[in-house]
Amino acid sequence: MKSPNKMILLVALVCAAPFVSAWVAYYFIKPQGGGNYGQLLETRPLAPLALSATDAEKWGGKWRLVVAVGDECAAECREALYATRQARTMLGRERERLIRVVIASKSLDPSLLAEHPDLIVFPTPTTLPDTWQALLKRGVFLVDPLGNQVILWPKNPDIKKLNQDLARLMRASRIG
């Protein structure tokens, strides 16, 4: 038979192992950064836009993926629209909670609108709030159903990474 001292030492080691391993992990194994592709923005309300009744009805209660389009939708613009369309499609059943919005300085080419039938085009108002202008210059961004800024992605986002961010957010959120 084993001695009682060895048995007590064995029980103490088994009980202390989780604490020792947690201590080692906390002090010596540094966690990786967040798994977000986009830049999380400070959650604050964006200035409301002057919307017509039909636009307000389309925007109400949905997450909005916003893209800016200049005078012409060049290759970079088309790639951003394609990436947002694909990322939204990849959401599956959650895609109905998200709408894609383009703020355009001019009316868009009909062939481009045919490629993106779910796109909501909002003409640039004469006075676009400063926060909107700043975000639109930096890339594609997400607005929650409550009107808060959420995430900012580069002007030409990676489709899979954009979808991962959106999927995580839709899974975690109960609004919209």
C-alpha positions, 0 to 999 in steps of 0.5 A: 500500500501507498503511504498516506503522505503520498496520497495527500500530496497526489490529491493536493497536486490534482486540486492545485493543477487548475490554479497553476495552469490558469496562472501560467496562462494568464501571465505567460500566454498572451491572448491574440487580438480581437477577431474583428476584421473591421474597426469597431467604432465608438457606439454613438448615434449618427445624425439622422438623415432627411429621409422621405417617407418611403426611404424611412420605411425601408430603413426602419428597424434594419441594420444598414451597410453603407457605401459611398459612391462618387460621380462615377462608380469605378472599379473600386466602387464596384468591388465594394458593392460586390463585396457587400452583396456577397457578404449579405448573401452569405448571411443566409436567413439573417440577410433579411435583417441587413440592407445595403445602402449607397449614398450617391452623388449622382444617379447610378448606371442602370446596369449597376442597379440591375446587378444589385437589385437589393441596393437602396440608393440614397442621393447625397443631400446638400448638407450631409452631417460631418460624421457621415462624411467622415465615415463615408470617406474612410470606407464601408460602415455599419449602422445599427437599427437604433441609428448608432455607428458600429463597425468600419471596414476598408473601402475594398473589404475582403468578402469572407472577413466582412461576412464573418464580422456581420455573421458574429454580430447578427448572431449576438444581436437581437435587434433588427 
